[in-house]
Amino acid sequence: MSRLRRLLRQEILAQTILVHGKDQPVGDAFIQSGFFHALRCCYPNARITFAVSMGGSAYSGGLAHVMAPFIDEVLTHQALSLDWRALDPRKPRPLAPRRFDLIIDLEKCWWQTLILRRTRTRCFVSASRHFLFSDCWPRTWQKPPHLSAQYLMLLDALGTPQKADLPPPNFRDPAREAHAEALLPLGPRYVGLVLGAGDRGKCWPLERYLALARALQAEGLTPVFLLGPAESDLVPQVLAAFDNALLPAWELGEDGARAFHPAFASPLMTVALGRQLCAAVTNDCGMAHMLAAANTPLLTVFGYTNPKKYLPLSTVSEAISARHYGSISPAVIPVEDVLPKVRQLVMNHS
């Protein structure tokens, strides 16, 4: 692409588009949904392919039908840009022999970007090294703080106007919402407590959550403990602290043991459950973004990660960060500072 075309911001036309991500944790799938919606609005007739280099994608699993209007093809476990030796021009090109009119790289590691740039394309867009390897640039070099806006900055670089006014991804599922209403019937005011995270270093200590749950109970609120399959070790600790603990994702079996309910294998079940909550306290994790898709009022506890970048996109979303206490460990955040924030969320919801 010529330098003059870059400067004039000529519209990029494309019928085949590749979007690449190194991996896609489930939280990222929710954050990126707005980007794919905006991309489809700019290119309503293009064939859009999403490729993940490492691991799978919720877009080919639990969110497949939600994202189907915006993505035509999902490729997982592609290993497109994980080996620096692929920079060798004698090596096969990524996704050879396919060619794309437009490639958008969601990652920012410069050498991985250069590998992906070997894929045959007419136009390549990447924010890596301040758009150094990109064929077109955004109108401003000021990187927005939130990750969702950083993705949209890639679309701004294209200079392509919106051509269709499409509804955003719909994460509501009537059958799952009916199931959620049966699990958490109307009446009590439920407050969700998300105890885990993919990285336990992000977690507010369990004893703080349990102390918060007791304080909420004393104020007439009902704590709901939200635990995924990776937090099975926390289930007996919660049950030991609360005789009648609400653990909707963990059903009681005939043998008296708790087992993870298969319905919660889909992130849409957590979204549905979030609609029954008047508020939730969560670590910085994928479940936080599922609850945000339900517009659950959220208070997110942050440790070493940046709340300005990763704050869940719920309509009412607040953060409390260890950085305000001079640390990057969530353990420094006291219950006494969390409780009034939860009270305010509940009051505003009521």
Secondary structure, DSSP 8 states (H G I E B T S, - for coil): --HHHHHHT-----SEEEEEES---HHHHHHHHHHHHHHHHH-TTSEEEEEESSS--GGGTTTHHHHTTT-SEEE-S--SSS-GGGGSTTS--TTTT-EEEEEEE----HHHHHHHTTSEEEEEEE-HHHHTT-SS--S-----SSHHHHHHHHHHHHT--------------HHHHHHHHHHS-SSS-EEEEE---SSGGG---HHHHHHHHHHHHHTT-EEEEE--GGGGGGHHHHHHH-TT-B-TTEEE-TTS-EEE-GGGGSHHHHHHHHTTEEEEEEESSHHHHHHHHTT--EEEEESSS-HHHH----SSEEEEEGGGGT-S-GGGS-HHHHHHHHHHHHHHH-
